[in-house]
Amino acid sequence: ILYGMGVNALRKNLGGTRPEAQIFYDNYFREFNGIREYLENVKKFASEHGYTETLFGRLRRFQNINSRIPFLRNMAERTAINAPVQGTAADVIKLAIRYAYEDLEKAGLLGKVHLVLQIHDELVYEVEEKSLAQASAIIKDAMEGVLSRSYLKYQTSVPLLVHYHTGENFGEMK
């Protein structure tokens, strides 16, 4: 819903009837009453300026945001709604990788800690067992500290909380 899903798409995703989906949809906006205004403001901004921004000021432009063709305009509006949130998340994880690398380097752990994989907001490292506690703390701090270590065009007081798990192999992770 946050990214522009309408009642019919919601019905298809959740199953059930259209009236049930409408109730869910209406309750969503009633429960999270600032979201509808936020979404409308993002669409209005994108329509007026042709782009949206992440918290870090990265722009995404929308060529069809004012198209006379409803399908193209609606697709651009959905993408514009999505871009600030998903784009900020992408910025955060990329900066987290950078800060973790820099901090691991300062701690002399680069040869003992290797980034293996990034999946959305998750980082997977391979770490020598004797360096696990130190590396885990460094990576967690780097990830949680992205907003305080970076230039933000728009300030926020929302904390980034990181949880981590360790295991002998990726198959053991949950």
Order of alpha helices (4+ residues) and beta strands (2+ residues): alpha-alpha-alpha-beta-beta-alpha-beta-beta-alpha-alpha
